Amino acid sequence: MTQTTAQIDRVPRNLHHWLGVVRRRHLYFIVALFLGWLIVWGTSWVLPTQYTSSTLILVEQPTMPKEYVTPNVAYDLQLRLQSITEQILSRSRLLSIVDEMKLYAKERSRLSPDEVVAKMRKDIDIDLVKTQPDNRISAFKVSYSASNPSIAQQVTNRLTTLFINENLEVRQEASEDTTRFLEGQLETVRLELEQQEEKIRAFKGQHVGELPAQLETNLQILHGLQSQLQSQEDALNSAKQQRVYLDTLLNQYRALQGTSKGPDGARITLASVDQELDKLRKQLADLSANYKDRYPDIRALKDKIGRTEKLKQELLATQNPTGGASTRNEGSATATTDATGSIDASLMLQLQSQLRSNQIEIHDREQSLAALRGEIGRYQNRLNHEPVREQELADLTRGYEQSKASYNELLKKKNESAMATRMELLRQGERFRVLDPASLPVKPSFPNRLRFCGLGLLCGIVFGLAIIVALEAFDDRIYNEADFKRLLPVPLLSEIPLITNPYAERNERKRIYIGYAMAGAVAVVILGGSALSYWRG
């Protein structure tokens, strides 16, 4: 028999064969289909129902343009959302929500707090909404699943409030921390800057007059001192020449006091003065031919000439005080002699006085020259130390400029950060806004009974086909003429026609009607179950 079945299995199958299988096994298929669908569909009504409430939160950009106020909070929204989510889904925060809203009342009696928290985390779902093509987060969706639609909506609202408030707190805290950090750095740099300013101030106080900024002033003062030194030296030379002249003139007067009168009866004192004037004027003429009027010797000769002419005028005034006394008294030799004696005494006193004044002038000018040379030496010493001071001051100034640049940059950043912090406190920065409020679910999110209905139909079909294949595999009967002919080793000589009776025909028709009725009933039940699953979730 096994060999016969194997031989039949090797016979090629055609449409007539498969139609015969359908006629024989359709009732088994319908029953298996219905049972498979009923089991899967019925399971969807037994499983615990879950309702999901969701809300859409929009990420709004700052109302103030970035060109005016630069945010001082990290702009990576995804990382910040991850941090906020971890804070909201923390054990303490979720347990407080569970206690406050009396969630998982049945589960809390048999589960530990950590298991309750883990279950609530599974019921919470957060999906990011990104824009294309920049892949930037523009919104995110918060969902919560519960067995009661009202509770699902309330918990979703609470989670939404936590996200909004937590974002504000995180941004404000981060902004304030940034501002405080910059203020601390600014204070540190300010102290360093003050220390460097104090060093520069002390350096400038210790080296007054030797600084690079005073170079031009020192040069001008040194040039002026050198000019004064030259003038003092010229004046000293003139005074010394005057002293020589006065000494010579005084010696001449002293020598002339013991001489006799000339052939005309007059003293030679006035003549000596005239001779001296002629001599000086000749010297001046010789020097003027070769030098300019500003030449020191020319200036000295002019001074001598002036003093000599003044002496001559005084001599003439003494000898002829009334302008005509000399003519009126020419005949009186005794009067002339007395007058001349008094004139010599007066001139001697004037010369001695001028000589004392000249000595005092020479002494004063020598002291002035010593003081000027000391000042010139001091300023030359300043100029010699100027390159060293310049290098030292450059070293101090370099650190000061760097600290000042850092201070100015930190001050600018601190002011910008403080402005951004005020913007965050006024809630004008990046914030979350509820775009779609938490929905009140009317259909369960799990189980999806319409999907279970389709899955049950598929399982019923597979189950029915499996039963048909199994029945055909274990059935060794022959149902058609072709299979029978292939089993015979000799040719077929004659056939006996099929003999039917009315009872068999009625049973066959009844069987067909029952199959149609069962197929229709199963179809109606499946369609009704699908409609019920659609309308009631």
Secondary structure, DSSP 8 states (H G I E B T S, - for coil): -HHHHHHHHTS---HHHHHHHHHHHHHHHHHHHHHHHHHHHHHHHHS--BEEEEEEEEEE--SS-TTT----S---HHHHHHHHHHHHTSHHHHHHHHHHHT--HHHHTTS-HHHHHHHHHHHEEEEEEE-TTT--EEEEEEEEEESSHHHHHHHHHHHHHHHHHHHHHHHHHHHHHHHHHHHHHHHHHHHHHHHHHHHHHHHHHHTTT-SGGGHHHHHHHHHHHHHHHHHHHHHHHHHHHHHHHHHHHHHHHHHHTT----TTS--SHHHHHHHHHHHHHHHHHHHHHHS-TTSHHHHHHHHHHHHHHHHHHHHHHHH-TTSSHHHHTTT-HHHHHHHHHHHHHHHHHHHHHHHHHHHHHHHHHHHHHHHHHHHHHHHHHHHHHHHHHHHHHHHHHHHHHHHHHHHHHHHHHHHHHHHHHHHHHTT-SSEEEEEE-----SS-SBS-HHHHHHHHHHHHHHHHHHHHHHHHHH-----SHHHHHHH-SS-----------HHHHHHHHHHHHHHHHHHHHHHHHHHHHHHHHHHH-
